[in-house]
Amino acid sequence: MRKPSVFDWFLLIILVVTCGASFVAIKIAIIDIGPAWLAAFRLLIALALMLIFARLTNIRPPRGKKEWL
């Protein structure tokens, strides 16, 4: 196993801050928005990020019925 680099530690810190901040944001937002809308917003944000990633990496969605089954 290799020794973690500074970049690895940076990514770990970003991950911890992101995950920790989501719990705080949920606790605050659940009061004002409601659970269903909060889940919908989170899904829309995830969809947008995945579409951007797919576009940048030239990943194409399945076209035919065989590919989905």
MOBELZI-V791303 format. One record per residue. RES is the residue in one letter. PSI is psi in whole degrees, 0 to 359 (999 if undefined). OMEGA is omega in whole degrees, 0 to 359 (NA if undefined). D_FIRST is the distance of its C-alpha to the first C-alpha in whole Angstrom. Layout:
[[RES:PSI:OMEGA:D_FIRST] [RES:PSI:OMEGA:D_FIRST]]
This chain:
[[M:138:182:0] [R:160:179:4] [K:136:180:7] [P:137:179:9] [S:175:177:12] [V:322:179:16] [F:321:177:16] [D:317:178:13] [W:322:178:15] [F:314:179:19] [L:322:178:18] [L:318:178:17] [I:318:178:20] [I:317:179:22] [L:315:180:21] [V:316:180:22] [V:318:180:25] [T:313:180:26] [C:318:179:26] [G:321:180:28] [A:330:181:30] [S:325:178:31] [F:320:178:32] [V:316:180:35] [A:320:179:36] [I:317:181:37] [K:321:179:38] [I:315:186:41] [A:331:183:41] [I:333:179:42] [I:317:186:45] [D:325:190:47] [I:312:185:45] [G:151:187:45] [P:319:183:42] [A:315:179:43] [W:323:179:43] [L:316:177:40] [A:320:179:38] [A:317:178:40] [F:319:179:39] [R:319:178:36] [L:320:178:36] [L:320:178:38] [I:317:179:35] [A:318:178:32] [L:315:180:34] [A:316:180:35] [L:321:179:31] [M:323:177:31] [L:320:177:34] [I:315:179:33] [F:316:180:29] [A:320:180:31] [R:318:181:33] [L:330:182:31] [T:8:178:29] [N:36:175:32] [I:128:181:31] [R:143:177:35] [P:156:177:36] [P:143:185:37] [R:322:187:41] [G:171:180:42] [K:323:180:43] [K:323:182:41] [E:331:179:38] [W:334:181:38] [L:999:NA:39]]
